[in-house]
Amino acid sequence: MAVVNRALLVIVLSICAIKASAHGSDMPLHGGIVKIVGEMSFELVALDSGTEVYLIDDGDPVDSSSVSVSIKYGKGDGKTVIDLEPAGPNKFVASEVLPGNNMILVVVTLPDGVSRIGAKFSPLSDS
């Protein structure tokens, strides 16, 4: 009986691990910071030459021609919105360099043109 219980426990834990990994990984693939919202993984890469965002939905690269991506930061009159351009199967880019001391919001507008998913990123530095 103990062997059967142990085998069932192993099976249940294996299923839980598979389901958890199906929702994306928080390991960056491009050297950025990863946030997971629902089944979508957002990777924000802040470069000296600009900004990149990579999107994975339920384990698959997001078709960059089917969604739009923008970045928002700042408050009030100092609020800035940057529209990113598609640059690959799941890659979006902008030439603007992100400030290090602002909360960053990455917003994906889904193919219906109305629905949005957003991910908040903490300030990139203390400067």
Summary of the structure (lengths in Angstrom):
residues: 127
radius of gyration: 18.2
end to end distance: 60.6
largest distance: 68.1
contacts: 334
relative contact order: 0.17
helix: 19%
strand: 41%
